[in-house]
Structures are given as C-alpha cells and as structure tokens.
C-alpha cells in the first residue's frame, strides 16, 4: 500500500523512445489531462519531464496514477 504522493501504473510507458502519436491526438490528450489535473498540471508536466530524463515516457497519467499530498 502506498500513500500520497506517488506515481504508479506504468502500463502506458515506453522505454528509450517516446510513442509516435499524431499532433492532433497529442493536443486532445493534453487538453483532457489539463482538465483532470487543473492547477496541478504543471507539476504533472515536471514529473513526466523527470521520467524522460531516465528515458521513460509515461502517457497513462491520471489522478489515480499520480497523486499529490494535498
């Protein structure tokens, strides 16, 4: 069992290279995620950026997989 903060569920993760999605799909995805995370979206972007530094590209981000302390 884990308590917030955490990042879980790497079912939608790629190693070494990001997935090749069309720009329209990426724009829709980002709009949906911005809505889900609201003011925390910049934090989610920072988390994804940190994982990219390890060549891990996560796309399955949702409030159940990335939880903050507050």
WOQUIBEL-V29581 format. One record per residue. N is the residue number from 1. RES is the residue in three letters. SS is DSSP state (a for helix, b for strand, c for the rest). D_CENTER is the distance of its C-alpha to the mean C-alpha in Angstrom with 1 decimal. Layout:
BEGIN
((N,RES,SS,D_CENTER) (N,RES,SS,D_CENTER))
END
This chain:
BEGIN
((1,UNK,c,20.7) (2,UNK,c,18.2) (3,UNK,c,18.2) (4,UNK,c,15.6) (5,UNK,c,14.0) (6,UNK,b,11.8) (7,UNK,b,8.7) (8,UNK,c,9.9) (9,UNK,c,10.2) (10,UNK,c,9.8) (11,UNK,c,11.6) (12,UNK,c,9.3) (13,UNK,b,9.4) (14,UNK,b,11.9) (15,UNK,b,14.2) (16,UNK,c,16.1) (17,UNK,c,15.4) (18,UNK,c,12.6) (19,UNK,c,13.3) (20,UNK,c,15.9) (21,UNK,c,15.0) (22,UNK,c,17.6) (23,UNK,a,16.9) (24,UNK,a,17.7) (25,UNK,a,15.1) (26,UNK,a,12.4) (27,UNK,a,14.1) (28,UNK,a,14.2) (29,UNK,a,10.5) (30,UNK,a,9.7) (31,UNK,a,12.7) (32,UNK,a,11.7) (33,UNK,a,8.4) (34,UNK,a,10.6) (35,UNK,a,13.1) (36,UNK,a,11.2) (37,UNK,a,10.2) (38,UNK,a,13.3) (39,UNK,a,14.4) (40,UNK,a,11.4) (41,UNK,a,9.2) (42,UNK,a,10.6) (43,UNK,a,9.6) (44,UNK,a,5.9) (45,UNK,a,6.9) (46,UNK,a,9.1) (47,UNK,a,7.1) (48,UNK,a,5.3) (49,UNK,a,9.0) (50,UNK,a,10.5) (51,UNK,a,9.2) (52,UNK,a,10.5) (53,UNK,c,13.7) (54,UNK,c,14.2) (55,UNK,c,13.7) (56,UNK,b,10.7) (57,UNK,b,8.4) (58,UNK,b,5.4) (59,UNK,c,5.1) (60,UNK,c,5.8) (61,UNK,c,3.7) (62,UNK,c,7.0) (63,UNK,c,9.5) (64,UNK,c,10.9) (65,UNK,c,8.3) (66,UNK,b,7.4) (67,UNK,b,10.9) (68,UNK,c,12.8) (69,UNK,c,16.5) (70,UNK,c,17.8))
END
